[in-house]
Amino acid sequence: MRSPAFLLTFGYMLLLIIAGFLFGFEAGLLADLTKIINTPGVLITDYFVVGSIGASLVNAGLVGIAGLLLTAVIKVPIRGYIIAAVFTMAGFAFMGKTIVNIWPIFLGVWIYALIQKDTFSQYILNALFGTALAPLASSAAIQLGLGWWGGLLFGVIGGFLVPPLAGHFLATHQGLNLYNIGFTCGFIGTLFAGLFRGFGAPMDLLSIWGEDFNHLLLLPASLYFLSMMLVGLMNIRGDWQGLRRIYRMTGALVSDFLSEGGLGATFFNMGLVGLMGIGYIVAVSGDLNGPSLAGVFTIVGFGAFGKHARNIYPIMLGAFLSLYLFEWSAAEAGPLLAVLFGTTLAPITGTFGVPAGLAAGLIHMSMVMNVGFLHGGMNLYNNGFAGGLVATLMVGVLKHFNNRVELD
């Protein structure tokens, strides 16, 4: 018998597939899904534009269920980090991951575990989050013209490199960047982007950004996340202690809200931070599309594993206020995504306070707008890469001054 957390997560992934058929069953859904699969998927590729809303929703549900069933097959119990990984995978299936290009990454991590004579379950987070490198397989197959066997080879190599590097990079930011594997994949993606450029492949960032979807997506997306709050309320049953425990946590790795706060408080928090993400997009007149929903889904997933309403708002506010200093506008693709995904730095707020969170958001905005070229968009978690750099820079300074204050 599967746990309630497993069944709920599966149900929310299944809802995406059902919604996909409702959006696009009679409009060439399979043809649109094929278009999505045959796209390199590097940043920023909006699958709502490449294919359709319906095909993108089906792809997202399939990708999320694939990750969830993988955990079931290897008998990994559902924890907050599994929920975070599944929702993040589903979100990025709107803009880079497909039901095809995730498997070479899984295989690469499995081969690493086999060589190390460890169980695959020990590296499940490396496998799930490592699908940030899914465009590596697609790019090798399509941009380099190597076909899917070549894509498989490069994807496997990329996946193989994730586990040995992830632990090393975690130490640099000391758990203050929630997207640690995104940080790791940024370096791996940079390695391969350099190789691909050497082979003559154009590794320029894309900007396929959908517009005019808000009227179609705002209500169903809002209801989707609101339902999580309602599910949470039904399970909380008037006992708010679990939510209070979550809000007292810093969010630094490893902060498992499911274990600490319980199912009801976790899903209530997930729905609340999801609505905060939707609310921000609407407030700045941004576009609801594949990439922006990827940002919201990632916030929601990590609403079970590090992000809560108290520790994300300073990051979002700091990143937004930075736009009064910089030349970008809030509704542009890059800045909009930076505010949403920049919540990877939420543990800085939880650990060092609101002023540090505001500063982290501001610095993140300037960093994330300039690092994508390095990996050529092959690391989907570009904000994780930038966030790792920001956290690494800030943690030494913040801890130094905290120690000085304590000594004084």
N, C-alpha and C positions, 0 to 999 in steps of 0.2 A: 504493500500500500504506500503510495507516494504521499509525501508531506503536504500540508495545505499550501506552503510556500511554493512548492514545485507546481502544484495544480494551478494556483493563481497565476504564476509566471507563464506556464504553458497556455492558460486561457487567454492571457493578454496578447501572446504571440499569435494564437489562433484567431483572435479578433481582427488582427491586421490582415490576415489572409481573407477572412470573410469580407472585410471592408474593401479589400482589393477587388474581389469579384463583384461586389456591388458597384464599385466605381467603373469597372472596365470589362465586365464579362462579354459584352457584345461589341467591344471596340478593339478587337484584335489583341487581346491580353497576352496570348502566347507569343505572338509576333513581337510585341513590345518587350516582353521578358527576354526574348532572344537578342534584341537590340542591346539591352542592358548588359547581358552576359558577354556580348562581343564588343564591348567598349573597354579601353584600358583602365578607366576608373580612377585616374590620378586626380588630385585636387585641382580645381573644384569641378566635379562632374555631377550635375543635378540629374538624377535618374528620372525625375518627374518630366524633364525636358527630353532626355534621350529616349525614354520609353513612354511611360504614362504614369499617372497617379496610381491607377489600379495595379499595373505591373510592378511598380515600386513597392506598394504595400504587400503584395504577395511575396516578392523577393525578401522583404524585411521579415515577414513572418516565418518564411522558410529558413532564413539564416539564423534567426533567433531560436527556432525549434531545433535546428541542427546542433547548435551549441548546447542547448539544454539536454537533448537526448544523449549527446556525447557524455555529459556528466552522469547521466543515468546508467549508460552502458558500463562505465568504469566505476560505478558505485560511489561517486563523490556526493556527499550529502549537501543539500541546499543551504548555503550560508549567504550573507549579504554580498560577498564578493562574487558569487555565482550570479545572483540577480543583476549586479552591476555589469558583469561581463555580457550577459545575455541581452540586456536592454541596449548596451553600447553597440554590440554587434548588429542588432536590429536597426538601430538608428543609422549606423553607417552603411547599412544596406540600402539607404536612400541616396548614397553618394560615394560608392567605391567598392563595397563588398557585394559579392554575388553568391548564389548558392553553388557556384562552380569554383570561383577563385579562392575560397577559404580553405579548401581541402589540402592543397600543397603545404600550407602553413601548419595545419594539424599534423600532417605526415612528417614534416621536418622536425617538429618537437617530439613526436613519437620516436623517431629514429635516434634523436639525442638521448632520450630516456633509455632506449634499448642499449645503446653503446655504453651508457653509464651504469647499466644493469640496475636501474631504478624502475619503479612503477610509473606508468604514464600519469596516474592520478596526482603524483607529486608536482607535475608540471602543467596541470590543467589550466591555471591562470595564464601561463606563458602561451599555451595553445589558443585559448579563447581571445585574450587581448592581443596576442601576436598577429591576429588577422588584420591588424593595422597595416600589415605589409601585403595584404591581398592584391593591391595593384601591381606589386612586383611581378607576380605570376602573369597577370593580364598584359602588362607592358611588354614583358619578354615575348609573350606569344604574339601580340598584335603589333606593337611599335617596332620591335626588333625583327619581326617576321619569322620567329622561330617555331611558330605553331604551339599547340597546347602541350606537346611533350617538352618543348623548350621552356614554356611557362611553368610546367610542373617542376622541372629541374631547378630553376631559379627560385621558385616559391619554397621548395624543400630546403634549399641552402639558407634562404632567409629565415625560415622557421627554425632551422637547426641552430642558428646563431643567437636566437632570443634568450633561451634559458641561461647560458653561461654569462651573458652580459647583463641581464636584468638585475641580478643580485648585486653586481658590482656598481651599477648606476644608482641603485636604491640608496647606497651608503653616501653618495655625494650630496643628495638633498635631504637625507634623513627622514624620509617619509612625508615631507611637506608638499610633494607634488603627487596628487592622486593617480595621475596617468603615468606611472613609472614606466610601464612597458611602451607607452608612446614616446617617452624620453629615449628609451633604448632603441626603439625602431627608427627614431630620427637619425641616429648614427649609422644604423644598418642601411637605411634608405640612402643616406649621403654616400656611403661606400658604393652602392650599386648605381646611383645616379651618375657618379663620376665614371664608372666603368661603361655605362650605357652611352654617355656623351663621348667617351673615347671611341666607342664603336660607331659613332656617327648618328646616334638616335637623338632627335630633338627632345630634350627633357624640360620643356617649358611648362610652367604652371598654366592650367586652363581656367576659364571663367565661364562655365556653362551654368547660368544662374536663372532659375525660373521666377517669373513674375505673374501677377494676376491670379494667383491661386487662393488668396486669402478668403474670398467669399465661399470657396468650396471646403476649405480645411479648418477654418477657425472654430466653427461649432463642433464638428466631430472630434477634433483634437482636444478641445476644452472638456467635452463630455468624457473622453477617454481618461484624462487625468483626474477629473472630478470624481469619476467612479472609483478611483483608487482611494481617494479620501473617504468616500462612503464605505468602501470595504474596510478601511482602517477603523472608522467609527464603529462599525458593526462588531469588530473584534476587540476594540478598546473597551466598549461597554461601560463608559463612564470612569474608567481607571486611567488617569493621565500620567501615572508614574513612569511608564515606559517612555513616553514622549519627553518627559522632563529629563530622563537619563540620557536620551539621545542628544538633547540640546545642551547638556553639560559636557559632552564629549568634544574634544578638539577636532576630530576628524582625521587626524594624522594616521598614516598606515601603521598598524592595521586597526580600523575602527568598524567593527561588524555590528551594525545597528540591529540586525535581525536577532542576534544572540543577546544583545544588551537591552534592547527595548521591546522585543517581541514583534509578532506578525502585524498586529493592528497598528502600533505606533509607526512601524517601518513603512507600511503602505500609505498611511496618512501623510507621512513626511514626503514620500515619493510623489504623491499626487500634488501636494502643496508646492514643492519646488518646481514641478512641471508647470503648474499654472503661473508661477513666478516667471518662468522662462517665456511662456506664451504671452504673458502680460507685458514683458519688456519688449518683445518684437512688435506688438500692437502699439505700445506707447511711443516708439520711435518711428512708427510708420514703416517698419521693415516688412520683408516678404516672408510669408509662410511658404516654404518649399522643401525640397529634399534636404539640402544642407542645414537650414535653420532647424528643421525638425530633428535632424541628427544631433544637433546641439542640445535640444530640449530632452530627447530620449536619453542622452548621456547623463544629463543632470539628474533625470529621474532614476536611472539605474544606480548612480552613485548616491541617490537618496537612501539607499540601503547600505552604503559603504563609505561614509565620510562626509557627505554634504547634507546640510540642513539649513533651514531658513535663516538661522542666526549667523552661520559662518560664510554663506555665499553672498549675502547682499553687499558687504563692504567691497568684495572683489569686483562685483558687477558695477557698483557705484564708482569705484576708483577707475575702472576701465572706461566707463562712460564719461566721467569728468575729464579724463585725459584728452578727450576729443576736442575740448575747448582750447587745448594747447596745440594739438596736432592739426594737420590739414585734412584729415578724413572726416566724413560725416557718419552719424550713427547708423543710418540705414544702408550704407554700403556693405557689400558682402563680407570683406575681411574684418572690419570693425564689429559688425553685428555678431559674427561667429566668435570673435575674440572675447566679447562680453559673456557669451554663453559658455564656451568651452574654457574660458579663463578661470572658471570656478574650480578647476583642478587645483588651484592654490588656496582653496577654502581652509585647509589646515593651518595656514599662516595666520589667518584671522583667529582661529580657535586657540592657537598656541601663544600668539604674541599680542592679540587684541585688534580692535577695529582700525586704529591708525596704520598698523602694519598691513592689514588687509587692503586698505585704500591704496597704500603705496605699491603693494604687490600688483593690484589691478592696473595701476598707471604704468608701471614698468613693463608688465606683460604686454600691454597694447603695443608699445614701441618694439618689443622683441619679436612678437609673433608675426608682425607685418613684414619681417625681413629675413626669416629663416627658411621659409618654404622653398626658396630656390635651391638650397643646399641638397635636399633630398628629392627635388624634382616632382614633388607631390606624391611620391610613392609611399610615404608614411602618412596614412590618413589622420593620425593623431598629431597633427602639426602643433596644436596647442599644448599637447603633452610634452613635445620636444622643447618648445619655447618655455613652458612652465617649469620644466626641469632645470633649464638654464637660469631662470629667474629665482627659483627656490634655492639653487646652489649658490647663487650670488648673495642672496639675502640671508640665508641661514647663518653663515659665519658672522656677518655683521650684527644681526639681531641677537644671537647668542652671546657675542662679545659684550654688547652694551647691557644685556640683561645681567650678565655676570658682574659687570662693573657696578651696576646699581645695587646688586645684592651685597657686593663687597663693601661698598660705601655705606 
